[in-house]
């Protein structure tokens, strides 16, 4: 089905303008970059075929030849996609090995933009190696953040698996206030203590909202 045949609220561009880019699916975002489809296939169809073949991690390293081999991708579309992917890599500090460098709070926030607008609290961890490269991201839990839900084992097991030396944790406040709660401080302290026992540093705990953030380094 052509995109123009869809109800207005289901069309990617209209949906983006109404609800914001963060509320679009991966397929819808890619379809906007493609702009148009080909005979018998909409931009959504082509976007879905690309994402079926290439994961989000692999797609940033896709080549011009790879794109031109996909039916419906002409030189113009290929150039648009490659430019968008290259800009993404530069914005996130990704090196040729595909690993972003996390050297500041802003670098960490760039990896967590999707967490800000969740309607439930999502607790996420970023794992860095000794060169401050992001080697893994893990979604730890969904729900109110407290000591019973966020267990040190769940946070640090991936650190050991991926040989990380540093962990940054983050969760969102759907209420819109970035002010840390007593439970947030308690979780941070427990994770810092657990990290010391196994030699993995908890760098800080980010509290995210749609429009701002706060950082917990230690108990007040």
C-alpha positions in Angstrom: 0.0 0.0 0.0 1.3 3.5 -0.9 2.0 5.8 2.0 -0.5 8.3 0.6 -3.2 5.7 0.9 -2.7 5.4 4.6 -4.7 7.4 7.1 -3.0 10.7 7.8 -2.1 9.7 11.4 -0.3 6.6 10.2 1.9 8.3 7.6 5.5 8.7 8.9 6.0 12.4 8.3 2.6 13.4 9.7 3.2 11.1 12.7 6.6 12.7 13.3 5.1 16.2 13.2 2.2 15.2 15.5 4.0 13.0 18.0 7.7 13.7 17.6 10.5 11.6 16.1 11.0 9.6 19.2 7.6 8.0 18.8 8.3 6.6 15.3 9.4 3.0 14.7 12.8 2.3 13.1 11.0 1.4 9.9 9.1 4.7 9.8 12.2 6.8 10.5 14.1 5.1 7.7 11.1 5.5 5.4 11.2 9.3 5.9 14.9 9.3 4.8 13.9 7.2 1.7 11.1 9.6 0.9 9.6 7.5 -1.9 9.3 3.9 -2.9 9.3 2.1 -6.2 6.7 0.4 -8.3 4.7 -2.0 -6.1 6.7 -1.1 -3.0 6.3 1.8 -0.6 9.1 3.5 1.2 7.9 1.6 4.3 8.3 -1.7 2.5 11.8 -0.8 1.3 12.8 0.4 4.8 11.5 -2.9 6.3 13.5 -4.9 3.9 16.6 -3.0 4.7 16.2 -3.5 8.5 15.4 -7.1 8.0 18.7 -7.6 6.3 20.8 -5.2 8.4 20.6 -4.7 12.2 20.7 -1.2 13.6 24.3 -1.8 14.7 25.4 -3.0 11.2 23.4 -0.5 9.2 25.7 2.4 10.2 28.5 0.6 8.3 26.5 -0.2 5.2 28.3 0.7 1.9 27.2 2.4 -1.3 27.4 -0.9 -3.1 25.2 -2.6 -0.4 22.5 0.1 -0.8 22.6 0.1 -4.6 22.0 -3.6 -4.6 18.6 -3.1 -2.9 15.8 -2.6 -5.3 14.3 0.8 -5.0 17.5 2.5 -3.8 18.8 4.8 -6.4 22.0 7.0 -6.1 20.0 9.8 -4.5 18.5 7.7 -1.8 21.8 5.9 -1.2 23.6 9.3 -0.7 20.9 10.5 1.7 21.2 7.4 3.8 25.0 7.3 3.8 25.1 11.0 4.8 22.6 10.4 7.7 24.5 7.4 8.9 27.9 9.2 8.8 26.4 12.2 10.7 25.1 9.8 13.3 28.5 8.2 13.8 30.2 11.6 14.1 27.5 12.8 16.6 27.9 9.8 18.8 31.7 9.8 18.5 31.8 6.4 16.9 35.2 5.2 15.6 35.8 2.9 12.7 35.3 -0.1 15.1 31.8 1.2 15.6 32.3 2.0 19.3 31.3 5.4 20.6 33.7 7.1 23.0 32.1 8.2 26.2 34.2 11.1 27.7 31.5 13.3 29.1 28.0 13.3 30.4 26.9 14.7 27.1 28.4 11.7 25.3 26.5 9.3 27.6 23.2 11.3 27.1 23.6 10.9 23.4 23.4 7.1 23.9 20.3 7.4 26.1 18.0 9.8 24.2 15.4 7.1 23.7 15.0 6.5 27.4 13.8 10.1 28.1 10.2 9.8 26.9 9.2 6.4 28.2 5.9 6.4 30.2 7.4 3.9 32.7 10.7 4.0 34.4 13.4 2.2 32.4 16.7 1.5 34.1 19.6 1.2 31.6 23.4 0.6 31.9 26.3 1.6 29.7 29.5 -0.4 29.8 32.8 1.1 28.9 36.3 -0.5 28.5 39.6 1.1 29.7 39.6 3.3 26.5 36.2 4.8 27.4 34.7 2.9 24.4 31.1 1.9 24.8 31.2 -1.9 24.5 27.6 -2.7 25.5 24.3 -1.3 26.6 21.8 -3.3 28.7 18.2 -2.6 29.6 18.2 -3.7 33.3 14.6 -3.3 34.3 11.2 -1.6 33.7 9.2 -0.2 36.6 9.8 1.9 39.7 13.5 2.0 40.5 14.2 0.7 43.9 16.6 -1.7 45.6 14.5 -4.8 45.0 14.2 -4.3 41.2 17.7 -3.0 40.5 19.9 -5.8 41.8 23.7 -5.4 41.6 24.0 -8.8 40.0 21.9 -7.7 37.0 24.0 -4.6 36.6 27.4 -6.1 36.9 27.0 -9.5 35.2 27.1 -7.8 31.7 30.2 -5.8 32.9 32.1 -9.0 33.5 30.8 -10.6 30.3 32.0 -7.7 28.2 35.2 -7.0 30.1 34.0 -3.5 31.1 35.9 -1.5 33.6 33.3 1.3 34.0 29.5 1.4 34.2 27.2 4.3 33.8 23.6 3.7 34.9 20.5 5.8 34.0 16.8 5.8 34.4 14.0 8.2 33.4 11.5 10.0 35.6 8.1 10.1 33.7 6.9 12.7 36.1 9.1 15.3 34.4 11.2 16.2 37.5 14.9 15.2 37.3 15.3 15.5 41.1 16.7 12.3 42.5 14.6 10.5 45.0 15.9 8.8 48.2 15.5 5.5 46.4 17.7 6.8 43.6 20.5 7.7 46.0 20.1 4.3 47.7 20.4 2.4 44.5 23.4 4.4 43.5 25.2 3.8 46.8 24.5 0.0 46.6 25.8 -0.2 43.1 28.9 1.8 43.9 29.7 -0.6 46.8 29.1 -3.7 44.7 31.3 -2.4 41.9 34.2 -1.8 44.2 34.1 -5.5 45.3 34.6 -6.7 41.7 36.8 -3.9 40.4 34.2 -2.2 38.2 33.6 1.5 38.7 30.2 3.0 38.8 30.9 6.4 37.3 27.6 8.0 37.9 23.8 7.6 37.8 21.8 9.8 35.3 18.2 10.8 36.0 16.5 11.6 32.7 13.4 13.5 31.8 12.1 14.6 28.4 13.7 18.1 28.8 16.5 17.7 31.3 18.6 15.5 33.5 20.4 15.2 36.9 23.5 13.4 37.8 24.2 11.4 41.0 27.8 10.9 41.8 27.4 10.0 45.5 24.9 10.3 48.3 24.0 13.8 49.3 
